[in-house]
Amino acid sequence: MTLEGIVSPNTPKPLRQRWADQVTSTVRRLHEAEIVWGDAKAANILVDVNMDAWVIDFGGGFTQGWVQRENAGTVEGDSQGLAKIVDHIFASSET
């Protein structure tokens, strides 16, 4: 399942934090290796049976609403998308 579809109001906050930490760490490591993700969005993160988040889709491109067109394919674009992904993870938190 993708991160876009798995987050719900019932998702425990520690699990949300785990996903945010995993995705943030992965993107940081990609950038340290001079790799740009290029299509940062929640639909490009898979969550496995162990509830670990995995970044996928390194083919380039961008999705409107996640990254501004002028920042597509750049570290700044990845950072923009990452911020929106983290917002998505915590947007429907339990109250």
Buried (B, 14 or more C-beta within 10 A) or exposed (E): EBBBEBBEEEBEEEBBEBBBEBBBEBBEEBBEEEEBBBBBBBBBBBBEEEEEBEBEBEEEEBBEEBBBEEBBBBBBBBBBBBEBBBEBBBEEEEE
